[in-house]
Amino acid sequence: MNNLLLFGAGRSSLYLIEYLQKWCVANLCALLICDKDISYAKNNIQNQEGLTFTELDIFDQAKVEALVKDSRMVISLLPAALHIHIAKLCLEHNKNLGTASYISDEMKALHQEAKDIGLIFLNECGLDPGIDHMSAMQMMDEIKDEGGVINSFESYCGGLVTNDSDGDNPWKYKFSWNPRNVVLAGAGAPAQFLHNNELKMVPYHQLFKHIETFEIDGAGIFEAYANRDSLKYMGLYNLEQVASMKRGTFRKGGYATAWQVIVELGLTDDSTPMHLKVGTTLSQWLAAYLPDGHGDLKSEVKAITHCSDAEIEKLDWLGLFGNDTLPMNDGTSAQILEEILKPKWHLMPTDKDLIVMLHKIGYIQNGMQQWRSVHMTLEGVSETHTAMAKTVGLPLAIACKLILEHKIEARGVLAPVNSEFYTPILKELEMFGIQF
């Protein structure tokens, strides 16, 4: 009953583990870390005092339930779809839960039951979602306290790499978080946002054509595409009255137009499994998506997508016109593309990732339209101790400490949008160099 229990020990876990490890040692308890493969965390944490590592099949219901039952609190860094199974066990065994993932409809449905028995199921307490919520709410609450009436909200975030880490990569992008989420970014329902009281819908096949450009002091110039659904944050942020509401994702210049070509070709399709012959090359896979698929593939891609030489260069750099064999022969195109990208967009030992976040808020004060913006940039230390891991793991770790020390009054399924969360968490994050 004295252990903290962590499910998931992948890329985003190290800073959370190291933070909670110190808390556990100071409070005479242990942190039990469970994953199907615990080697990443185990090999990258030097001081393992107070830590216990356990390999676990998350679908071993009896084992998982026994661990939850014997824990003091549960933290989940598992893929988002698995949180609900952990949450139901937490509900059954009266345990608080913390995750960094978006609140799913299934999780939201547990709100009243969790609230009635006095539990906290905290979600969306990482980077985006997480730090974006807390910093935006702090900013908006300050504006409201000063008598301002908010009429416009924009927020953007990107997990990138520093200029020194680009190397010869013309995409100027490498993976610092889940590659699958990058490949499927924007897929599915159209992106929707509000602009000057008009609803805007951008379908997936056009998403990466619709970009805006931002210059951020000390960080550079970035392009942004719209996230899936900005409108749902109007309720979460108490902004039902605003005329404009938009959230988006940052990339470096040139990425979006090249990724648009990938999308238009159909290479991000995740609905239809392919069964390709052993020895199939990347160019043969690409040719399957072209009407002719013979001769000069570059010319055919240009004719179909109307892309430029710069976009062709990026596809060529990935090897799509070459004769290397595919890394896998069975799977959807999205899965195949992910395996192609992993070695190409892998963080090298000397690479440093980069987090960039921007909020721009418009408001009426004393009859005048006013604007206020803040930004945050953070560089990683290494390929393991990344800025992404830091900004995902530390907010959740600090929130778990607040819950364990009985400093949070709210109950139920929560996001950290109230001052009892954002004030202490943002204040402590500044000690780690995370500040706006």
Secondary structure, DSSP 4 states (H G I P E B T S, - for coil): --EEEEE--STT-HHHHHHHHHHHHHTT-EEEEEES--HHHHHH-S--TTEEEEE--TT-HHHHHHHHHTEEEEEE-S-GGGHHHHHHHHHHHT--EEESS---HHHHTTHHHHHHTT-EEE-S-BBTTBHHHHHHHHHHHHHHHTT-EEEEEEEEEEEEE-GGG-TT-TT----SS-HHHHHTTT-SSPEEEEETTEEEEE-GGGGGGS-EEEEETTTEEEEEEE-SBSTTHHHHTT-TT-SEEEEEEEEETTHHHHHHHHHHHTTT--SS-EEPPTT-BHHHHHHTTSSS-SS-HHHHHHHHH---HHHHHHHHHTTTTS-PBPS-SEE-HHHHHHHHHHHHTPPPTT--EEEEEEEEEEEEETTEEEEEEEEEEEE-SSSSS-HHHHHHHHHHHHHHHHHHTT-----EEE-S-SHHHHHHHHHHHHHTT---
